[in-house]
């Protein structure tokens, strides 16, 4: 039986009148009675509606920082529950190359966890503000609402939410566009953006398969890296920060930077390329460390050339002479030039191994140098630089990797001559790779032959290992005499 429209109008007016009278009457009730009535009402509501709700807002805090929990929930729902949603929204992902699907606004999905049924709803409240602001207004933000039966309260609060956040963070890492960061030298940029790092997409193609070095040494490094990435519980049990230091040393062109890229691609880490000369002091260095994310590689290349980290004591005369020279440089340069870095050895040691080094977790710290003997022993000792990797001149095994990469061959009649020359001569993998670059204008077979002949010619022009060792010894003797 259909009710007349006037019936609903009258009912609405009656309810509004009752509520108005109730609000007035409550002012004259004793506090004890008001408490009793409120408590009874709450119990009655719980009997009728036995569900609890938890809301997760996108922006939290005074400065409205985006919530990490919200981001993790968003990733979890997009991966695990969006297939059951009727309405989805599509956004570009991974640098615009893919499309990511997620729940549309005001959409609801159901999740199951250990036999409990849970409902997720995506909400959005549109702001009514009129003034301009850099930050979203408190009411102008998205949120997720979780609804569940009250008998599952302990399960949801104790296990389910932790499961959602952990899974969501893992999905974020797996699907993110990896980045290559560099520290910002311009403090005006830092003040505007409140971020000490700028970044570009990390797209370096290097892998350990394409790395020109001894196969056994490569396998040892790969196993060490994988073991580190899977050792969160182990590091926690032994009471150490989840980080590992690598020192890569050897002559120029031996593949130190390429190995860093291969490490990042193996572990799916971001890379932070730290330019020490652009760091004003130890305080800024610490701030840079704080702003690095987990699952990352912090790189300081050519550390022996970055700043004075020798740690050696100077005599009073030497200090006076250096101060006078420094004053002359400042006068000649004028006031407009930037101040030189005041990062000290002590500050860098705290960066690597101090209490702040545990911030973020799961990090590799990699130093590279062409002259390992110039570094202070305190900087490269085990525990700070846990693994020392020497990258030397190209061996025949390394050459075969490069020949396969560049020419697509594993055997050739000229390999025998090249093997003999590599045992006698010093040549970097970079120089070998340059000679193996295919030239255009000839057939494939002729190009391969020409490349190998170019390499043989270059090897014959290189200094022999004995000549190189003698030259290095002479340079070291001259440096010692000067000191």
Secondary structure as the mmCIF struct_conf table of DSSP 4:
data_model
#
loop_
_struct_conf.conf_type_id
_struct_conf.id
_struct_conf.beg_label_comp_id
_struct_conf.beg_label_asym_id
_struct_conf.beg_label_seq_id
_struct_conf.end_label_comp_id
_struct_conf.end_label_asym_id
_struct_conf.end_label_seq_id
HELX_LH_PP_P HELX_LH_PP_P1 UNK A 2 UNK A 4
HELX_RH_AL_P HELX_RH_AL_P1 UNK A 5 UNK A 25
HELX_RH_3T_P HELX_RH_3T_P1 UNK A 26 UNK A 28
BEND BEND1 UNK A 29 UNK A 29
HELX_RH_AL_P HELX_RH_AL_P2 UNK A 31 UNK A 48
STRN STRN1 UNK A 51 UNK A 57
BEND BEND2 UNK A 58 UNK A 58
STRN STRN2 UNK A 59 UNK A 60
TURN_TY1_P TURN_TY1_P1 UNK A 61 UNK A 64
STRN STRN3 UNK A 65 UNK A 66
HELX_LH_PP_P HELX_LH_PP_P2 UNK A 67 UNK A 67
HELX_RH_AL_P HELX_RH_AL_P3 UNK A 68 UNK A 80
TURN_TY1_P TURN_TY1_P2 UNK A 81 UNK A 81
HELX_RH_3T_P HELX_RH_3T_P2 UNK A 82 UNK A 84
BEND BEND3 UNK A 86 UNK A 87
STRN STRN4 UNK A 88 UNK A 93
TURN_TY1_P TURN_TY1_P3 UNK A 94 UNK A 97
STRN STRN5 UNK A 98 UNK A 103
HELX_LH_PP_P HELX_LH_PP_P3 UNK A 104 UNK A 104
TURN_TY1_P TURN_TY1_P4 UNK A 105 UNK A 106
STRN STRN6 UNK A 108 UNK A 113
TURN_TY1_P TURN_TY1_P5 UNK A 114 UNK A 115
STRN STRN7 UNK A 116 UNK A 124
BEND BEND4 UNK A 131 UNK A 131
BEND BEND5 UNK A 134 UNK A 135
TURN_TY1_P TURN_TY1_P6 UNK A 138 UNK A 139
BEND BEND6 UNK A 140 UNK A 141
STRN STRN8 UNK A 142 UNK A 149
HELX_RH_3T_P HELX_RH_3T_P3 UNK A 150 UNK A 152
HELX_RH_AL_P HELX_RH_AL_P4 UNK A 153 UNK A 155
HELX_RH_PI_P HELX_RH_PI_P1 UNK A 156 UNK A 160
HELX_RH_AL_P HELX_RH_AL_P5 UNK A 161 UNK A 175
BEND BEND7 UNK A 176 UNK A 176
STRN STRN9 UNK A 179 UNK A 183
HELX_RH_AL_P HELX_RH_AL_P6 UNK A 187 UNK A 193
BEND BEND8 UNK A 196 UNK A 196
STRN STRN10 UNK A 197 UNK A 201
HELX_RH_3T_P HELX_RH_3T_P4 UNK A 208 UNK A 210
BEND BEND9 UNK A 213 UNK A 213
HELX_RH_AL_P HELX_RH_AL_P7 UNK A 215 UNK A 229
TURN_TY1_P TURN_TY1_P7 UNK A 230 UNK A 230
HELX_RH_AL_P HELX_RH_AL_P8 UNK A 232 UNK A 238
TURN_TY1_P TURN_TY1_P8 UNK A 239 UNK A 239
BEND BEND10 UNK A 242 UNK A 242
STRN STRN11 UNK A 243 UNK A 249
BEND BEND11 UNK A 251 UNK A 251
TURN_TY1_P TURN_TY1_P9 UNK A 252 UNK A 253
BEND BEND12 UNK A 254 UNK A 255
HELX_RH_AL_P HELX_RH_AL_P9 UNK A 256 UNK A 267
TURN_TY1_P TURN_TY1_P10 UNK A 268 UNK A 268
STRN STRN12 UNK A 270 UNK A 273
HELX_RH_3T_P HELX_RH_3T_P5 UNK A 276 UNK A 278
BEND BEND13 UNK A 281 UNK A 281
HELX_RH_AL_P HELX_RH_AL_P10 UNK A 282 UNK A 290
TURN_TY1_P TURN_TY1_P11 UNK A 291 UNK A 291
HELX_LH_PP_P HELX_LH_PP_P4 UNK A 292 UNK A 293
BEND BEND14 UNK A 294 UNK A 295
STRN STRN13 UNK A 296 UNK A 300
BEND BEND15 UNK A 302 UNK A 302
HELX_RH_AL_P HELX_RH_AL_P11 UNK A 303 UNK A 306
BEND BEND16 UNK A 307 UNK A 307
HELX_RH_AL_P HELX_RH_AL_P12 UNK A 316 UNK A 333
TURN_TY1_P TURN_TY1_P12 UNK A 335 UNK A 336
BEND BEND17 UNK A 337 UNK A 337
HELX_LH_PP_P HELX_LH_PP_P5 UNK A 338 UNK A 341
HELX_RH_AL_P HELX_RH_AL_P13 UNK A 345 UNK A 353
BEND BEND18 UNK A 354 UNK A 354
HELX_RH_3T_P HELX_RH_3T_P6 UNK A 355 UNK A 358
BEND BEND19 UNK A 359 UNK A 362
STRN STRN14 UNK A 363 UNK A 369
BEND BEND20 UNK A 370 UNK A 370
HELX_RH_3T_P HELX_RH_3T_P7 UNK A 372 UNK A 374
BEND BEND21 UNK A 375 UNK A 375
HELX_RH_AL_P HELX_RH_AL_P14 UNK A 377 UNK A 380
BEND BEND22 UNK A 381 UNK A 381
TURN_TY1_P TURN_TY1_P13 UNK A 382 UNK A 384
BEND BEND23 UNK A 385 UNK A 385
STRN STRN15 UNK A 387 UNK A 390
BEND BEND24 UNK A 393 UNK A 393
HELX_LH_PP_P HELX_LH_PP_P6 UNK A 394 UNK A 395
HELX_RH_AL_P HELX_RH_AL_P15 UNK A 396 UNK A 407
BEND BEND25 UNK A 410 UNK A 410
TURN_TY1_P TURN_TY1_P14 UNK A 413 UNK A 414
HELX_RH_AL_P HELX_RH_AL_P16 UNK A 415 UNK A 424
STRN STRN16 UNK A 425 UNK A 425
HELX_RH_AL_P HELX_RH_AL_P17 UNK A 429 UNK A 435
TURN_TY1_P TURN_TY1_P15 UNK A 436 UNK A 436
BEND BEND26 UNK A 437 UNK A 437
HELX_LH_PP_P HELX_LH_PP_P7 UNK A 438 UNK A 439
BEND BEND27 UNK A 440 UNK A 442
HELX_RH_AL_P HELX_RH_AL_P18 UNK A 444 UNK A 461
BEND BEND28 UNK A 462 UNK A 462
HELX_LH_PP_P HELX_LH_PP_P8 UNK A 463 UNK A 463
STRN STRN17 UNK A 464 UNK A 464
HELX_RH_AL_P HELX_RH_AL_P19 UNK A 465 UNK A 482
#
